[in-house]
Amino acid sequence: ARGRLASVPGVVGVSGVSHLPMTGSHQRGSIYAEHSPVPAQGEEDYSLGRQVQPDYFDVMGIPLVSGRDFSETEIVPGGPQLVIVDQALASHLWPNETALGKRIKYGAADDTRWPWMTVIGVVGNTHHFSLDDDAEKGLYRLFLQEPVRWQTMLVRTAGDPTLLADLIRREMWAIDPNLPLENVRSMESIVRKSYWERTAQMW
């Protein structure tokens, strides 16, 4: 789907994400950084988690601060588990240190259900719930390494994205005519909707 959508005239980037910012959709879980003191019960670190397709940060305009982005070509069975963290999480877990090369995992220190993940990049912070809230600590996994049953496809365009909506729908239906396409909208409209109540109060 990414390759087909990328060929549409006017499209400059295509990616996907499990939990799109400003929509209320989220996944939060406890995490543990290697070599850190084992926290007492109730004092665990938590982070928002997202599963993304390659080029997510470029498409969403999130700056890569250090390290690198994901690459599909390096994902092989039994290969290293990779993760990208944002600046808020990096500075919280490793103050005054580089996050690159560090390892974290979901759950507790001794929870063997989750693999260790190596940090390959640090990206800018994002406001996931509201522009008024502080940036949440977050991490990103590559969809191929942590598949989920849902994805929001993201298409960055050179002009007004609403003008390409019908063409993008046709391209997706050419792949699967039975594919349900819901909530086709611009990111600008999603952000605007996130603060409509505040705007209404001002009026």
C-alpha positions as a LaTeX table, in Angstrom:
\begin{tabular}{lrrr}
\hline
Residue & $x$ (\AA) & $y$ (\AA) & $z$ (\AA) \\
\hline
Ala1 & 0.00 & 0.00 & 0.00 \\
Arg2 & 2.81 & 2.44 & 0.85 \\
Gly3 & 4.45 & 2.01 & $-2.54$ \\
Arg4 & 1.18 & 2.42 & $-4.42$ \\
Leu5 & 0.19 & 5.55 & $-2.53$ \\
Ala6 & 3.68 & 7.03 & $-2.93$ \\
Ser7 & 3.22 & 6.91 & $-6.72$ \\
Val8 & 0.15 & 9.19 & $-6.61$ \\
Pro9 & 1.00 & 12.63 & $-8.11$ \\
Gly10 & 1.27 & 15.20 & $-5.33$ \\
Val11 & 2.15 & 12.67 & $-2.62$ \\
Val12 & 5.58 & 13.30 & $-1.08$ \\
Gly13 & 5.56 & 10.75 & 1.75 \\
Val14 & 3.62 & 7.75 & 3.04 \\
Ser15 & 3.76 & 5.99 & 6.38 \\
Gly16 & 1.52 & 4.56 & 9.09 \\
Val17 & 1.05 & 4.54 & 12.85 \\
Ser18 & $-0.93$ & 2.53 & 15.37 \\
His19 & $-1.99$ & 5.47 & 17.56 \\
Leu20 & $-2.39$ & 8.79 & 15.81 \\
Pro21 & $-1.71$ & 11.91 & 17.94 \\
Met22 & $-4.63$ & 14.14 & 18.94 \\
Thr23 & $-7.24$ & 11.40 & 18.43 \\
Gly24 & $-7.34$ & 10.04 & 21.98 \\
Ser25 & $-6.02$ & 6.66 & 20.84 \\
His26 & $-3.08$ & 5.56 & 22.97 \\
Gln27 & $-1.13$ & 2.67 & 24.45 \\
Arg28 & 0.71 & 3.24 & 27.71 \\
Gly29 & 2.82 & 0.64 & 29.51 \\
Ser30 & 5.54 & 0.25 & 32.09 \\
Ile31 & 9.14 & 0.13 & 30.90 \\
Tyr32 & 12.51 & $-0.68$ & 32.44 \\
Ala33 & 15.94 & 0.62 & 31.42 \\
Glu34 & 18.84 & $-1.82$ & 31.60 \\
His35 & 21.18 & $-1.37$ & 34.62 \\
Ser36 & 18.68 & 0.91 & 36.37 \\
Pro37 & 17.71 & 0.30 & 40.02 \\
Val38 & 14.66 & $-1.94$ & 40.27 \\
Pro39 & 11.78 & 0.41 & 41.12 \\
Ala40 & 9.47 & $-0.17$ & 44.04 \\
Gln41 & 5.93 & $-1.23$ & 43.27 \\
Gly42 & 3.95 & 1.79 & 42.10 \\
Glu43 & 7.07 & 3.72 & 41.09 \\
Glu44 & 7.65 & 2.15 & 37.68 \\
Asp45 & 8.40 & 4.28 & 34.64 \\
Tyr46 & 5.68 & 4.52 & 32.01 \\
Ser47 & 5.76 & 5.46 & 28.36 \\
Leu48 & 3.40 & 5.85 & 25.44 \\
Gly49 & 4.06 & 3.23 & 22.78 \\
Arg50 & 3.44 & 3.46 & 19.06 \\
Gln51 & 4.06 & 1.04 & 16.20 \\
Val52 & 5.09 & 2.89 & 13.05 \\
Gln53 & 5.96 & 2.29 & 9.43 \\
Pro54 & 9.27 & 3.58 & 8.00 \\
Asp55 & 9.39 & 7.35 & 7.25 \\
Tyr56 & 6.85 & 8.12 & 9.98 \\
Phe57 & 8.92 & 10.96 & 11.40 \\
Asp58 & 9.47 & 12.58 & 8.01 \\
Val59 & 5.79 & 12.35 & 7.11 \\
Met60 & 4.70 & 13.81 & 10.46 \\
Gly61 & 7.41 & 16.47 & 10.56 \\
Ile62 & 8.98 & 15.13 & 13.77 \\
Pro63 & 12.71 & 15.97 & 13.85 \\
Leu64 & 15.34 & 13.27 & 14.24 \\
Val65 & 17.57 & 14.63 & 17.03 \\
Ser66 & 20.23 & 11.93 & 17.02 \\
Gly67 & 20.82 & 8.45 & 15.65 \\
Arg68 & 18.79 & 7.15 & 12.74 \\
Asp69 & 15.37 & 6.08 & 11.55 \\
Phe70 & 14.10 & 2.54 & 11.09 \\
Ser71 & 14.92 & 0.57 & 7.94 \\
Glu72 & 12.85 & $-2.38$ & 6.74 \\
Thr73 & 15.89 & $-4.01$ & 5.19 \\
Glu74 & 17.55 & $-4.67$ & 8.55 \\
Ile75 & 14.59 & $-6.54$ & 10.02 \\
Val76 & 15.40 & $-10.24$ & 9.91 \\
Pro77 & 14.08 & $-13.19$ & 11.95 \\
Gly78 & 16.02 & $-13.40$ & 15.19 \\
Gly79 & 17.65 & $-10.01$ & 14.60 \\
Pro80 & 17.96 & $-7.24$ & 17.21 \\
Gln81 & 14.81 & $-5.60$ & 18.50 \\
Leu82 & 14.97 & $-1.87$ & 17.76 \\
Val83 & 13.32 & 1.16 & 19.34 \\
Ile84 & 13.33 & 4.93 & 18.88 \\
Val85 & 12.62 & 7.16 & 21.89 \\
Asp86 & 11.65 & 10.80 & 22.17 \\
Gln87 & 13.66 & 13.45 & 23.98 \\
Ala88 & 11.36 & 13.40 & 27.01 \\
Leu89 & 11.93 & 9.68 & 27.60 \\
Ala90 & 15.64 & 9.82 & 26.78 \\
Ser91 & 16.33 & 12.64 & 29.24 \\
His92 & 14.24 & 10.91 & 31.92 \\
Leu93 & 15.94 & 7.52 & 31.66 \\
Trp94 & 19.47 & 8.65 & 30.80 \\
Pro95 & 20.05 & 12.23 & 32.04 \\
Asn96 & 23.39 & 13.65 & 30.87 \\
Glu97 & 24.01 & 10.51 & 28.79 \\
Thr98 & 23.37 & 9.50 & 25.24 \\
Ala99 & 20.40 & 7.22 & 24.76 \\
Leu100 & 21.87 & 5.64 & 21.63 \\
Gly101 & 22.86 & 2.02 & 22.17 \\
Lys102 & 21.01 & 1.77 & 25.49 \\
Arg103 & 18.52 & $-1.02$ & 26.05 \\
Ile104 & 14.99 & $-0.92$ & 27.45 \\
Lys105 & 12.15 & $-3.38$ & 27.72 \\
Tyr106 & 8.47 & $-3.46$ & 28.48 \\
Gly107 & 7.36 & $-4.60$ & 31.90 \\
Ala108 & 9.51 & $-5.28$ & 34.93 \\
Ala109 & 13.23 & $-5.99$ & 35.01 \\
Asp110 & 12.68 & $-9.75$ & 35.33 \\
Asp111 & 9.72 & $-10.01$ & 32.95 \\
Thr112 & 10.89 & $-12.49$ & 30.32 \\
Arg113 & 7.80 & $-12.08$ & 28.14 \\
Trp114 & 9.28 & $-8.99$ & 26.49 \\
Pro115 & 12.61 & $-8.72$ & 24.66 \\
Trp116 & 15.29 & $-6.12$ & 25.21 \\
Met117 & 15.14 & $-3.30$ & 22.66 \\
Thr118 & 18.17 & $-1.28$ & 21.54 \\
Val119 & 17.76 & 2.47 & 21.08 \\
Ile120 & 18.83 & 3.52 & 17.57 \\
Gly121 & 17.42 & 7.05 & 17.49 \\
Val122 & 16.06 & 9.98 & 19.47 \\
Val123 & 13.30 & 12.19 & 18.04 \\
Gly124 & 11.57 & 15.39 & 19.07 \\
Asn125 & 8.73 & 15.40 & 21.57 \\
Thr126 & 5.11 & 15.44 & 20.48 \\
His127 & 1.85 & 16.44 & 22.16 \\
His128 & $-0.18$ & 13.27 & 21.92 \\
Phe129 & $-3.39$ & 14.30 & 23.68 \\
Ser130 & $-3.57$ & 18.09 & 23.66 \\
Leu131 & $-1.50$ & 21.10 & 22.70 \\
Asp132 & $-2.05$ & 22.36 & 26.25 \\
Asp133 & $-0.49$ & 19.29 & 27.89 \\
Asp134 & 3.19 & 18.66 & 28.44 \\
Ala135 & 4.79 & 16.25 & 25.98 \\
Glu136 & 4.34 & 12.64 & 27.10 \\
Lys137 & 7.35 & 10.33 & 27.32 \\
Gly138 & 7.13 & 8.07 & 24.29 \\
Leu139 & 8.78 & 5.27 & 22.34 \\
Tyr140 & 8.33 & 3.97 & 18.80 \\
Arg141 & 8.61 & 0.40 & 17.53 \\
Leu142 & 8.71 & $-0.67$ & 13.91 \\
Phe143 & 5.41 & $-2.25$ & 12.88 \\
Leu144 & 7.19 & $-5.28$ & 11.42 \\
Gln145 & 8.70 & $-6.06$ & 14.82 \\
Glu146 & 5.58 & $-5.44$ & 16.87 \\
Pro147 & 2.55 & $-5.93$ & 14.61 \\
Val148 & $-0.86$ & $-4.68$ & 15.71 \\
Arg149 & $-4.28$ & $-5.22$ & 14.15 \\
Trp150 & $-4.87$ & $-1.60$ & 13.22 \\
Gln151 & $-2.95$ & 1.14 & 11.45 \\
Thr152 & $-3.70$ & 4.68 & 10.38 \\
Met153 & $-2.21$ & 5.34 & 6.97 \\
Leu154 & $-0.51$ & 8.73 & 6.70 \\
Val155 & $-0.04$ & 10.57 & 3.41 \\
Arg156 & 1.94 & 13.81 & 3.18 \\
Thr157 & 1.13 & 15.93 & 0.15 \\
Ala158 & 2.70 & 18.88 & $-1.61$ \\
Gly159 & $-0.58$ & 20.83 & $-1.51$ \\
Asp160 & $-4.06$ & 20.65 & $-0.03$ \\
Pro161 & $-4.45$ & 17.01 & 1.10 \\
Thr162 & $-8.24$ & 17.07 & 0.79 \\
Leu163 & $-7.90$ & 17.45 & $-2.98$ \\
Leu164 & $-6.22$ & 14.03 & $-3.18$ \\
Ala165 & $-8.60$ & 12.21 & $-0.82$ \\
Asp166 & $-10.72$ & 10.58 & $-3.53$ \\
Leu167 & $-7.67$ & 9.51 & $-5.54$ \\
Ile168 & $-6.08$ & 7.98 & $-2.45$ \\
Arg169 & $-9.30$ & 6.10 & $-1.69$ \\
Arg170 & $-9.33$ & 4.66 & $-5.22$ \\
Glu171 & $-5.72$ & 3.52 & $-4.89$ \\
Met172 & $-6.48$ & 1.75 & $-1.61$ \\
Trp173 & $-9.58$ & 0.08 & $-3.05$ \\
Ala174 & $-7.52$ & $-1.06$ & $-6.04$ \\
Ile175 & $-5.49$ & $-3.10$ & $-3.56$ \\
Asp176 & $-8.55$ & $-4.44$ & $-1.74$ \\
Pro177 & $-12.06$ & $-3.43$ & $-2.90$ \\
Asn178 & $-13.51$ & $-4.61$ & 0.42 \\
Leu179 & $-11.17$ & $-2.48$ & 2.52 \\
Pro180 & $-13.16$ & $-0.20$ & 4.87 \\
Leu181 & $-11.81$ & 3.34 & 4.81 \\
Glu182 & $-12.96$ & 5.49 & 7.69 \\
Asn183 & $-12.17$ & 8.99 & 8.93 \\
Val184 & $-10.23$ & 10.21 & 5.90 \\
Arg185 & $-9.20$ & 13.67 & 7.11 \\
Ser186 & $-6.32$ & 16.09 & 7.30 \\
Met187 & $-4.00$ & 16.32 & 10.31 \\
Glu188 & $-4.82$ & 20.02 & 10.46 \\
Ser189 & $-8.49$ & 19.21 & 11.02 \\
Ile190 & $-7.60$ & 16.67 & 13.72 \\
Val191 & $-5.50$ & 19.22 & 15.59 \\
Arg192 & $-8.22$ & 21.86 & 15.18 \\
Lys193 & $-10.83$ & 19.49 & 16.60 \\
Ser194 & $-8.61$ & 18.77 & 19.63 \\
Tyr195 & $-9.00$ & 22.34 & 20.86 \\
Trp196 & $-12.53$ & 23.14 & 19.63 \\
Glu197 & $-13.90$ & 23.29 & 23.20 \\
Arg198 & $-11.34$ & 25.91 & 24.24 \\
Thr199 & $-12.13$ & 27.91 & 21.09 \\
Ala200 & $-15.86$ & 27.72 & 21.81 \\
Gln201 & $-15.29$ & 28.98 & 25.36 \\
Met202 & $-13.29$ & 31.93 & 24.05 \\
Trp203 & $-16.12$ & 32.83 & 21.66 \\
\hline
\end{tabular}
